[in-house]
Amino acid sequence: MTAEVERFIAELREFSAPNVFNPWAEYDPAHDASRRAPGIRARQLAAYLAERALRARLLLVAEAAGYQGAKFSGIAMTSERILLGHLATRAVAPEAVIRGPIERTSRAALKPLGFNEPTATVVWGTLLGAGLDPRAWVNWNAFACHPHRPGELLSNRTPSRAELGAGRPLLGSFLKLFARAQVVALGRHAAHSLALLDVPHRAVRHPSMGGAARFRAEILAIARALR
């Protein structure tokens, strides 16, 4: 782990807000497999970032962490199902994400194969399928943590303007880790957050809610320019 990544992880773990779950600092007794879960997620995120620290040329920024993705994997736009190798038949192998040890953090009884996030599958499948080096790009969210409905940890909601504002310093810190990468916003919410930080970026369609085909076309055009 680089010193810069270590400092970022420490900053990330300090964030707290009502009805927001911090996967790298908080334990979810109803759904996490053990109290080790936050530490596992922090370790996996640190490995993911460190492997890309000097190599990433493309930075994808979506809106917020989701319960089927980073809440349990610890990595933005990445599901436990990918990390556990259950999407390898679709050319998304766990070693494309991180080379180090991988552990699930959700209770196995909830989803035997791990939680599966459609956006994660589309993003990884599209870029890997195009032949892009998996360490040539890095995923993140404008709002790093997981906003949920009150009392419903397995739910997603759009972060409020106040939450996005509170989380903006974290986004700024993350962008400094990959200052040389081209920034791409997935969807208008991410684009707005980047604009408020005066970050030059390109915007593409978010792959959710019927946007997968347009996302593929737009992100592949950008990826081809990197090769």
C-alpha positions as CSV (number, residue, x, y, z in Angstrom):
1,M,0.0,0.0,0.0
2,T,1.4,3.4,-0.9
3,A,1.4,6.2,1.7
4,E,-1.1,8.2,-0.3
5,V,-3.5,5.3,-0.5
6,E,-3.1,4.7,3.2
7,R,-3.9,8.3,4.1
8,F,-6.9,8.2,1.8
9,I,-8.3,5.0,3.4
10,A,-7.9,6.6,6.9
11,E,-9.7,9.7,5.7
12,L,-12.5,7.6,4.2
13,R,-13.0,5.6,7.4
14,E,-13.7,8.8,9.3
15,F,-16.7,9.8,7.3
16,S,-20.1,9.4,9.0
17,A,-23.7,10.6,8.3
18,P,-27.2,9.6,9.3
19,N,-28.8,6.9,7.0
20,V,-25.4,6.4,5.3
21,F,-23.4,3.2,5.7
22,N,-19.6,3.5,5.6
23,P,-18.5,0.1,4.4
24,W,-14.8,0.6,5.4
25,A,-15.6,1.7,9.0
26,E,-19.0,0.3,10.0
27,Y,-20.2,-3.2,10.9
28,D,-23.7,-4.3,9.8
29,P,-24.7,-7.0,12.4
30,A,-27.7,-8.1,10.4
31,H,-25.9,-8.7,7.1
32,D,-22.1,-8.8,7.7
33,A,-20.5,-12.2,8.2
34,S,-18.4,-11.0,11.1
35,R,-17.0,-7.9,12.9
36,R,-14.0,-8.3,10.6
37,A,-16.0,-7.1,7.7
38,P,-15.1,-3.3,7.7
39,G,-11.4,-4.2,7.9
40,I,-11.7,-6.7,5.1
41,R,-13.4,-4.1,2.9
42,A,-10.7,-1.5,3.7
43,R,-7.9,-4.0,2.9
44,Q,-9.5,-5.0,-0.4
45,L,-10.1,-1.3,-1.4
46,A,-6.5,-0.5,-0.5
47,A,-5.2,-3.3,-2.7
48,Y,-7.4,-2.2,-5.6
49,L,-6.2,1.4,-5.4
50,A,-2.5,0.5,-4.9
51,E,-2.5,-1.8,-7.9
52,R,-3.7,1.1,-10.1
53,A,-1.8,4.0,-8.4
54,L,0.7,4.6,-11.2
55,R,-1.1,2.8,-14.0
56,A,-4.7,4.1,-14.3
57,R,-5.3,6.3,-17.3
58,L,-9.1,6.4,-17.0
59,L,-11.2,7.3,-13.9
60,L,-14.9,6.3,-13.9
61,V,-17.0,8.2,-11.4
62,A,-20.6,7.1,-10.7
63,E,-23.1,8.5,-8.2
64,A,-22.9,6.5,-4.9
65,A,-22.0,3.1,-3.4
66,G,-24.8,0.6,-3.6
67,Y,-25.8,-2.3,-1.3
68,Q,-25.2,-4.9,-4.1
69,G,-21.7,-3.5,-4.8
70,A,-19.3,-1.6,-2.6
71,K,-21.3,-2.1,0.6
72,F,-20.0,-5.6,0.7
73,S,-17.1,-5.7,-1.7
74,G,-15.5,-2.4,-0.5
75,I,-14.8,-1.5,-4.1
76,A,-16.9,0.9,-6.2
77,M,-18.9,-0.6,-9.1
78,T,-17.6,-4.0,-8.1
79,S,-19.8,-6.8,-6.7
80,E,-19.0,-9.7,-4.3
81,R,-20.0,-12.0,-7.1
82,I,-17.2,-10.7,-9.2
83,L,-14.7,-11.0,-6.4
84,L,-15.8,-14.6,-5.6
85,G,-15.2,-15.7,-9.2
86,H,-18.8,-16.4,-10.0
87,L,-18.7,-14.2,-13.1
88,A,-15.5,-15.6,-14.5
89,T,-17.5,-17.4,-17.2
90,R,-18.5,-14.0,-18.4
91,A,-14.9,-12.9,-18.7
92,V,-14.9,-11.0,-15.4
93,A,-12.3,-12.8,-13.3
94,P,-11.5,-11.8,-9.7
95,E,-7.8,-11.3,-10.4
96,A,-8.7,-8.5,-12.8
97,V,-9.9,-6.6,-9.7
98,I,-7.2,-7.4,-7.1
99,R,-4.4,-10.0,-6.9
100,G,-4.3,-10.2,-3.2
101,P,-6.5,-12.3,-0.9
102,I,-10.2,-11.9,-1.3
103,E,-12.9,-12.5,1.3
104,R,-16.6,-12.1,1.2
105,T,-18.1,-9.9,4.0
106,S,-21.8,-10.6,3.6
107,R,-23.5,-13.6,5.3
108,A,-23.4,-16.5,2.9
109,A,-27.0,-17.4,3.7
110,L,-28.2,-14.1,2.2
111,K,-26.8,-14.7,-1.3
112,P,-24.8,-17.9,-1.6
113,L,-22.9,-16.6,-4.7
114,G,-22.5,-13.1,-3.2
115,F,-24.4,-10.0,-4.0
116,N,-24.6,-9.1,-7.7
117,E,-24.7,-5.5,-9.0
118,P,-25.8,-5.1,-12.6
119,T,-23.9,-1.9,-13.1
120,A,-20.7,-3.6,-11.9
121,T,-21.1,-6.4,-14.4
122,V,-21.7,-4.1,-17.3
123,V,-18.8,-1.8,-16.5
124,W,-16.3,-4.6,-15.9
125,G,-17.6,-6.7,-18.8
126,T,-17.5,-3.9,-21.3
127,L,-14.0,-2.7,-20.6
128,L,-12.4,-6.1,-20.1
129,G,-14.2,-7.3,-23.2
130,A,-12.6,-4.4,-25.2
131,G,-9.2,-5.6,-24.2
132,L,-8.4,-2.8,-21.8
133,D,-5.9,-3.6,-19.1
134,P,-7.9,-3.9,-15.9
135,R,-5.4,-1.7,-14.1
136,A,-5.6,1.0,-16.7
137,W,-8.9,2.3,-15.2
138,V,-10.2,2.8,-11.7
139,N,-13.8,3.0,-10.4
140,W,-15.1,5.4,-7.8
141,N,-18.3,7.3,-6.8
142,A,-19.1,11.0,-6.3
143,F,-20.5,10.0,-2.9
144,A,-18.2,7.3,-1.6
145,C,-20.4,5.7,1.0
146,H,-23.8,3.9,0.8
147,P,-26.9,6.1,1.2
148,H,-29.9,4.0,2.2
149,R,-33.5,4.4,3.3
150,P,-34.0,4.8,7.1
151,G,-33.8,1.4,8.7
152,E,-33.3,-0.4,5.4
153,L,-29.6,-1.2,5.0
154,L,-30.3,-3.3,1.9
155,S,-31.7,-0.4,-0.1
156,N,-30.4,2.4,-2.3
157,R,-31.3,6.0,-2.5
158,T,-30.0,9.1,-4.2
159,P,-27.7,11.1,-1.9
160,S,-29.0,14.5,-0.9
161,R,-27.4,17.7,-1.9
162,A,-26.2,18.2,1.6
163,E,-24.7,14.6,1.7
164,L,-22.9,15.2,-1.6
165,G,-21.5,18.4,-0.3
166,A,-20.3,16.7,2.9
167,G,-18.7,14.0,0.8
168,R,-17.1,16.3,-1.7
169,P,-13.8,16.6,0.1
170,L,-13.4,12.8,-0.1
171,L,-14.0,13.0,-3.8
172,G,-11.3,15.7,-4.1
173,S,-8.9,13.5,-2.1
174,F,-9.6,10.5,-4.4
175,L,-9.1,12.5,-7.5
176,K,-5.6,13.6,-6.3
177,L,-4.6,9.9,-6.1
178,F,-5.2,9.7,-9.9
179,A,-4.4,13.2,-11.0
180,R,-3.1,12.1,-14.4
181,A,-6.1,10.0,-15.3
182,Q,-8.9,11.1,-17.7
183,V,-12.1,11.5,-15.7
184,V,-15.4,10.2,-17.0
185,A,-18.7,10.8,-15.2
186,L,-21.4,8.0,-15.4
187,G,-24.6,10.0,-15.3
188,R,-25.6,13.5,-14.6
189,H,-25.3,13.4,-10.8
190,A,-21.6,12.4,-11.0
191,A,-21.1,15.0,-13.7
192,H,-22.6,17.7,-11.5
193,S,-20.3,16.8,-8.6
194,L,-17.2,16.9,-10.8
195,A,-18.3,20.3,-12.3
196,L,-18.6,21.7,-8.7
197,L,-15.0,20.8,-8.2
198,D,-14.0,22.3,-11.5
199,V,-12.7,18.9,-12.7
200,P,-12.4,18.5,-16.5
201,H,-14.3,15.4,-17.5
202,R,-16.4,13.7,-20.1
203,A,-19.9,12.4,-19.4
204,V,-21.4,9.1,-20.5
205,R,-24.8,7.5,-20.0
206,H,-25.1,5.6,-16.7
207,P,-25.6,1.9,-17.6
208,S,-28.6,1.4,-15.2
209,M,-32.3,1.8,-16.1
210,G,-32.0,0.9,-19.8
211,G,-28.7,2.8,-20.4
212,A,-26.4,-0.2,-20.9
213,A,-26.2,-0.1,-24.7
214,R,-25.5,3.6,-24.8
215,F,-23.0,3.4,-22.0
216,R,-21.1,0.7,-23.9
217,A,-20.9,2.7,-27.1
218,E,-19.8,5.9,-25.3
219,I,-17.2,4.3,-23.0
220,L,-15.8,2.1,-25.7
221,A,-15.2,5.2,-27.9
222,I,-13.2,6.7,-25.0
223,A,-11.4,3.5,-24.3
224,R,-10.3,3.0,-27.9
225,A,-8.5,6.4,-27.7
226,L,-6.4,5.1,-24.8
227,R,-5.1,2.1,-26.6
